[in-house]
Amino acid sequence: MDGGVTTALTGVRATARLVARDDGRGGTALPVLESDGPLALRRTRGSGAEARVMLVGAMSGPLGGDHFTVRAEVEEGARLHVGSAAATIALPGQSKGEAHYDVRLAVSEEAELHWLPEQLISAGGSDLYVTTRVDLARTSRFVLREEQVLGRVGEEPGRLCSRLVLRIAGRTVLDQELTCGPGAPGGWDGPAVLAGHRAAGQLLLARPEFAEHPVAARQLAEHAVVVPLAGPAALVSAVAPDALRLRRVLDEALAVLSA
């Protein structure tokens, strides 16, 4: 089902929405799968009880002035895996305003969501503010991967601001923000933040068993660390010279934490 995209002088407004529900037969149904303009949601072949959805970019963007929103709700007992068909590229547009990309995720009791999109590339001249807000129940199972690449090959990056908020059972356990590129606070490329690297990523995991057996804080690779959060969750943060090496580090971290 496709909704109506709104275009104005300030850019494109589009909202895509999906709901995953236990179908009562050992699988997961998708009673709501609403695409909108450049945000196209496509169901793909699932595995076992898990439903799979691919987010396909039907247009370039987000461009300056655009505001994209993706909402996903996983109801009790359902299992959902969401990926994307290609990288998202933030580009400059005719409008001089910043672009916004909002992701809103909600996972109920005994439900599971894997949110694993491809990387976000901040092209030169772009200005993008990304906000991801996650609301989990105490017994939710959750994996989120975020990857940001500053500029295409041989290109200076645009301005990229990324905020990630996680709440578990109504309690905020993570609220962090990173701004990089032109106009960002000084030091973003220094030794305390990116240290000259062009790719940064995070892996966020929540599992009920982490409440009794918290993940220990430790270094996972030369430029990757894992820290426990004040809830049944853990956060991996990593930087790398490029997207390929960043993905390798995050995949290895997921394998370690899933063992």
N, C-alpha and C positions, 0 to 999 in steps of 0.2 A: 504494500500500500504506500503510495507516495503522497506527501503533504504538499502544501504550496510554499514555494520559496518567495521571500520578499526582497526586492531589490530597491534600493534608494540611493540618493546621491552619496550617502555615507558608506555604501557597500552592501553586500549581500547578507541577509539574515536567514539562517536555516537551522532547523532542529530535527534531528533523527531520534527515534525512540524505539526501544525493544523491551519486551517483557518475556521472561522465561518462567515456565510453570511445570511442576511435576504432573505428568499426564496420567498418573495412576496405574500405568502398565509397565513401569520400570524404565521409562524414558522421559524426555523433556520436550514439552510443546512450546511453541512461540506464538501465543495468541496475539501479540502486538509486534509488528515488524514494520515500522513506518520510516521510509526514506524521505528526504527533503532536499531538493536542489542538488548541490554538489555532494551531499552525504547520502550515499546509496548503500543500503544494508542488504546482503544476500545470504540466504541460508545455504550452507554446504553440507557435505556428508559428515554426520557425526559418528561417534564411536560409543557403543554401549549406551549408558544412560545420559551421555553428554550431547547437547545440541551445539552446533558450530555455526558461527556467523562471521562473514567477511565484510569489512567496511571498505567500500570501493569509492575512490574519489572520482566523481563524474565531471569535475571541472578543476581548473587550476586554482590554487589558493591553499590557505586563506591569503587574500590580498589586503592591502591597507584599507581599513574601514569595515572589513567583513566581521561578522559575528556568528560563529558556528557553535552549535551545542549538540552533544550526544548524551542521551540518557539511557541507562540500562538498569533494569530491576530484575533480580533473580529471586523468585518466591521460594517459600519453604520446600526443601527437598529437591529442588531443581539443580541442574548442572549445566553450565554454559561456558563455552570457549569463544572468545572474540579476537580476531586478528584483523590485519589490513592487507590489501592487495599490493600496496607499494608505499614508499616513503611519502610523508606529507612535507611539502615544500612551502615555507612561508616566503611570499614574494612581495615586492613593493607594488602598490596599486596607484590608480589615479588619485584616490583620496589620500590625504596626508595623515589621516588619523591612524591610530594603532589598530591592529586586528586582534580579535579575541577568539580563543578556542576553549570552550568549557566542556568538561567531561564530568558527569554526575552518575555515580554508581551506588547501588543499594543491594545488599545481599542479606537475605533472611536466615533464620535458624536452619541448621542442617543443610544449607545450600552452598554451592560452590561456583566461583567465577574465576576464570583465567582471562586476564585482559592483557593481550600481548600484541600491540600494534607494531608496525615497522617504525623506523626512526623518523624524527622530525628534523628537517634541515632548515637552518636559518640563512636564507640567501641574502647577499649584500643589498642594503637599502631597505630591507623589510623591518617591521616593528610589530612583534607578536607577543601577546600576553596569554599564556596557557594556564588554566586552573583545573585541577583534578580534585574532586571531593568524593570521598569514599565513606559510606556508612555501612558498617557490618554489625551483625548480631554476634553474641558471644560464641556461638557454635558454627559460625561461618568459616568456610575455607576459601582462601583468596590468594591469587598471585597477580601482581601487576609489574609490567616492565615499561620503563620510560627511557628513551634514548634521544639525546639531542646532539646534533652535529652543527658546528659553527662554520657556516659557509660551504659552498661547493668547492671542488678542486681548484686551487689557485685563486680563490675569491675571499675577500674579507667578509666577516659575518654581518648580519643585521643585528638589531637589538632584540634579545629574547629574554622574556621574564617568565619563569615557571614556578607555580605554587602547587604544592601537594599537601592535602589535608586528609587525615585518616581518623575516623571515629569508630570506636568499638563499644557497643551497648550504650550509646549516647555520650561516651566520654572521649574527648579529643586526646589521642596519643601521639599524633604527629601533625605539625603545621610548620612547613618550611618553604622558603622561597629563595630562588637564585636568579640573578639578573646578569646577563653577559652581553658584550658587544658595545657599540657606540652609545654613549649616554648612561652606561651602567656605572654604579659606584666604583671608585678606584680600588684596584687590587683584585678585580675579578679574574685577571689572567696571571696573577702572581702565585707564589709558592703555597699560599694558604688556601687557594681555591682550585683553579685549573692547572696551574704550574705550566702554562704554555701548551697544554693539550687542546685538541680541537673537538673532542667528543666526550660527553659526560652522560652517565646513566645511573638509574636506580632500579633496584628490584625490591618490591615490597611483598612480604609474605605474612599471612595470618592463618594460624591453625590452632584448634582448641588445645592440642597437646603441648603447645608452647607455654600454656599457663602453668603446668606442672614441671615442664622441662624447658626452661628458657634457653634460647640460643645464646651461646657465649660470645662476647665481643672479641673479635680477633681480626687480624689481617688475612685476607684470602689470596691476594696476589700483590704484586709490587705497588699497584695503585688502586686497590680495592679493599674495602673493609666491611664487616658486618657488625651491626650493633643491635641489641635487643631493645624493644620498645616497651613502654609501661602498659602492657596488655599482652595477649597471646599473639605477638607479631614481632617481626624482625625486618630491618632495613639494610640492604646492601647498597653502598655508594661506590662508584668507580669512575675513573677518567682514563682516556686512552688517546693515542695519536689520531685514530680514525675509527670509523663506524665498524669496520670488520673486526678489529681487535677488541673494541668495546663489547660487541655481541659475544665474542668468544669468552671474554671474562665473565659476563653475566650468565651465559649458559653454564659455565663451569660452576659458578656460585649456586645456581639453582639445583644443579646435580648434587652438590655437596649438602645443601640444606634439605634436599628431598630424600637423602639416603637414610 
